[in-house]
Structures are given as structure tokens and as C-alpha cells.
Amino acid sequence: MAGRTLVFGGRGFVGAAVCRELAKRGLPAASLGRSKPASAAESANVEEISGVDALNPETFEALMPGARAVVIAVGEPPWIRDKERAMRSNGTTNISILETAAKHKIPRVVLVNATMPSWSLIAPYREGKLAAEKAALSYPEKCGSECHVLVVKPGAITGTRLEGTTSVPLWIFMEPMRLVMSLLSRPCEAMESCWPGLFGGVLRPPVRVEEIAAAAADAVEAETLKGVQELGTKQLVGYSSPSKED
């Protein structure tokens, strides 16, 4: 399958990891964002494209023809309390990309979504994420039988995050949390099944950003993605590409 992968949010925590993984596999990618990148792309296989507004298809529609896949890693943190802003950032932007991709029959789409509880504190965030997921699940129906979608749904994500030029080592406290929650997976799952609205996703081990990137790259590269598939925390923690398991 020819063509490059368009990574929306390609300069963010997850999107940048996806670009790195695609480049490592020799798959051409374009990292899309509003502003100009602070530095040049790490790999010649990744093209940096600025001036892309996910709410305005006119800024990216010309990039769609011939694309191999689209990865959507766009959104804002769950603590954004403004309902309109949270819905726009986590829902409307994603839906705009999905609708444009369907229009151009992009064969593969990966949506980075989330597993989350039903706390009123994050209600605006949750509403946006659920709207985006609903649109992704109907993607093959709108795009056609040759179009497939993967929805990735981690809880917390661990790794090293860049805030400007500053590295934030989230793994320092999240890796111990991952170990403890993995060891206590059975009681944690039991608590979540009893009170899903309270503990949904909260008691699950953090997923490494590299695991999400590998799953996204597999969806782009492998021929096994068919129809609609979802990967939650249970599948993502310890995720290894099929080629690495052979």
C-alpha cells in the first residue's frame, strides 16, 4: 500500500511517538499541526506541515488524496472545564478529520481515544471523546467496505513528554503505578466491574506511549486491520507488534 500517513497532532505526546515509530519502520509520514515546529523533523521520513486547523478541512483536504492512512491524536487534557472548548478540542476536531478522510476514501484510520470514568469533573472531556469514538465506529459505513478503523483506548499514558523544550518524565511515578496495578489486576478489575462509573479506566495500568505508537503503526502497515477494531488497556499494556513476536 503506497502513500504516506497523515498524523494529526503529530507534535504532541502520542502523535510524535507515532511519527517516530513510522519513521523507524521506513514508512513515510506527515506530522500536521497549526504552528511551525520548534525544530526540524527527527527523520527524513517525517515531513512537518504547519497551518493545519482540524476544524477547517480546507487547510488539510489537499493532503488527503493518495494518503495511506490517517492517525488522529488531537485533543486537550480532561481537566478543561469549559464545555464548548472541551467538546471542540476532543470531539469536533476529530469528527472533522474523520468526515474528510471518509470523503477521500482513506483506507485506514487510527483514532487515539481514552478509557475514562463517568466523573462529573471530566464530563465535558468525556462527551467530546465519546462523540469522536461514535464517529470513528461508523467510519467504514461512511467510507466503504475497503476502509478500516482502529480505536485505541488507553487510560493513563506514561513516557517522557515534551512541554516546549522541557522534558517531563511521567514514567518516574507512572511506571511504579503500572507495576502495582498489573500485580493487582484481578482485584482492580473486580472493583471496576462493580463500580464502572467510578473506577472505569482509573485502576488500569498506565500504557507506555511506545505501545500506543506500535499499535498505531501496525494498523497502518499490517493487512490484518479489518472493519472496526478497538484496543483497550488490557491489549495495550505489554503490546508487541506481531512481527516482533514471530
Secondary structure, DSSP 8 states (H G I E B T S, - for coil): --S-EEEETTTSHHHHHHHHHHHHTT--EEEE-SS--SS--SSTTEEEE----TT-GGGTGGG-TT-SEEEE-----TT---HHHHHIIIIIHHHHHHHHHHHTT-SEEEEE-------GGGHHHHHHHHHHHHHHHTHHHHH-TT-EEEEEE-SSEESEEEETTEEEETHHHHHHHHHHHHHTHHHHHHHHHH-HHHHTTTTS--EEHHHHHHHHHHHHH-S---SEEEEEHHHHTT---HHHH-
